[in-house]
Amino acid sequence: MMMRRIARALAPVLFAATALPALANSANTALTAGSAGGQVIAPIQVSAVDMLRFGSFVQPQTGGTITVSPAGVVTTTGDLTTAATIAQPSPRGAASFKVTGEPGLSYSVVFTSQAWLYNATTKTDRLTLSLFRVTPQSGRWQLDSSGNAAFNFGATLTITAAQPVGVYVGAFGLLVQYN
């Protein structure tokens, strides 16, 4: 019984093995072997080096924005524009990221259009983070010959009038992928 099952299973294979050479001998056909190949490459990875830092600022009466450019330049609007409003001891700066992967390959960066920073104490009060910018400005970047690259990230933080006092923290989405 077992032999019959094996014979039935092998019948199509045996037919193909004997039929193909016969077809190849015909003047109207040709037989060749194709080839296949593949390459496994290093996965692309991204890691944060520095966080996006807006520093400390005095609670505004009318509200405004603080923008940190990818180069780390800080600009302000509203009643956050006076020198007294921005507390100097707290550092400000752009976020920076390191990318590693397959040397020489290009990659792109995709990020969220908006995110929020929440008051660490109340968990409900929030600041809006938007207008993300990244450098280099190109939509495509390339890993160097060692498989490394880096980019900086800036954004605008909107502070409302009488924003509750506190430390605000949050995160934003960022996707790095091979092109």
C-alpha positions in Angstrom: 0.0 0.0 0.0 2.8 2.4 0.9 4.7 1.6 -2.3 1.6 2.5 -4.4 1.4 5.9 -2.7 5.0 6.6 -3.3 4.7 5.5 -6.9 1.7 7.8 -7.5 3.5 10.7 -5.9 6.6 10.2 -8.0 4.7 9.7 -11.3 4.5 13.4 -12.3 8.2 13.9 -11.4 9.3 10.9 -13.4 7.2 12.0 -16.4 8.7 15.5 -16.4 12.2 14.1 -16.1 11.8 11.9 -19.1 9.6 14.3 -21.2 11.8 17.4 -21.0 14.8 15.9 -22.7 12.6 14.5 -25.4 11.1 18.0 -26.0 14.5 19.6 -26.0 15.7 17.2 -28.8 13.0 18.6 -31.1 14.2 21.2 -33.6 11.4 23.6 -32.5 12.4 23.9 -28.8 15.4 24.8 -26.7 16.2 24.0 -23.1 18.4 26.0 -20.8 18.8 26.6 -17.1 17.9 29.9 -15.4 19.8 31.3 -12.5 18.7 33.0 -9.3 20.4 34.9 -6.6 19.8 37.2 -3.7 21.6 39.3 -1.1 20.8 39.8 2.5 21.7 43.3 3.6 22.1 45.0 6.9 18.8 46.2 8.4 18.4 50.0 8.6 18.4 51.3 12.1 17.9 54.7 13.7 18.8 55.9 17.2 18.3 59.1 19.0 21.5 61.0 19.9 20.0 64.2 21.4 16.4 65.0 22.3 14.6 68.1 21.0 15.0 70.8 23.7 12.9 73.9 24.0 14.4 75.0 27.3 12.6 76.7 30.1 10.3 79.7 29.6 8.0 81.9 31.7 4.3 81.2 31.6 3.0 83.4 28.8 0.0 85.8 29.2 -1.0 85.8 25.6 0.7 82.7 24.2 3.2 82.2 21.4 5.6 79.7 19.8 9.2 78.6 20.3 10.8 77.2 17.2 14.1 75.2 17.2 15.5 74.8 13.7 17.4 71.7 12.7 20.6 73.8 13.1 19.6 74.6 16.7 18.6 78.3 16.1 15.8 79.4 18.4 13.1 81.9 17.4 10.0 82.9 19.3 6.6 84.6 18.7 3.9 86.2 20.8 4.9 87.2 24.4 7.6 84.6 24.3 9.8 87.0 22.3 11.3 89.0 25.2 14.7 88.0 26.6 13.2 87.7 30.1 10.6 85.1 29.0 13.2 82.5 28.0 15.0 81.2 31.0 18.7 81.1 30.1 20.1 78.2 32.2 18.0 75.6 30.4 19.7 74.3 27.2 17.8 74.4 23.9 18.6 72.5 20.7 17.6 70.4 17.8 17.2 66.6 18.1 19.8 64.5 16.4 19.6 61.0 15.1 22.1 58.4 13.9 21.3 56.0 11.0 23.1 52.7 10.3 22.7 50.2 7.6 24.0 48.9 4.3 26.9 51.2 3.0 26.0 53.4 0.0 22.2 52.8 0.1 19.8 55.7 0.1 17.1 56.2 2.7 14.2 58.5 3.5 12.8 59.9 6.7 9.0 60.2 7.3 7.7 61.8 10.5 4.4 62.8 12.1 2.9 66.2 11.3 1.9 66.8 14.9 2.6 65.5 18.4 2.0 66.6 22.0 4.0 67.2 25.1 2.1 66.4 28.3 2.5 67.9 31.7 4.4 65.3 33.7 2.3 66.1 36.8 -1.2 66.6 35.6 -0.9 64.2 32.5 -3.8 66.2 30.9 -2.3 69.7 30.2 -0.4 69.7 26.9 1.6 71.7 24.4 1.4 71.2 20.7 4.5 70.2 18.7 4.3 70.8 14.9 6.0 72.1 11.8 8.7 69.5 11.9 11.9 70.2 9.8 14.8 68.0 9.2 18.3 68.5 7.8 19.7 67.8 5.3 16.6 69.2 3.5 16.6 66.6 0.8 13.9 63.9 0.8 16.6 61.3 0.2 19.8 60.6 2.1 22.6 58.2 1.6 24.6 56.1 4.0 28.3 56.6 3.8 30.9 53.9 2.9 30.8 52.7 6.5 27.0 52.5 6.5 26.5 55.6 8.8 24.6 58.8 8.5 23.1 61.4 10.8 20.4 64.1 10.6 19.0 66.8 12.8 15.4 67.5 13.6 13.6 70.8 14.6 10.0 71.8 15.3 7.7 74.5 16.7 6.2 74.3 20.2 2.9 76.2 20.7 2.3 77.6 24.2 -1.2 78.9 25.0 -2.0 81.8 27.2 -1.7 81.0 30.9 -0.3 77.5 30.1 -0.2 75.6 33.4 3.3 75.5 35.0 5.2 72.2 34.9 7.6 70.0 33.0 6.2 68.8 29.7 7.4 65.6 28.0 6.3 63.7 24.9 7.5 61.9 21.8 7.0 62.1 18.1 7.0 59.4 15.4 9.8 59.0 13.0 10.3 56.3 10.4 13.6 55.7 8.5 13.5 53.3 5.5 15.5 52.3 2.5 14.4 53.8 -0.8 
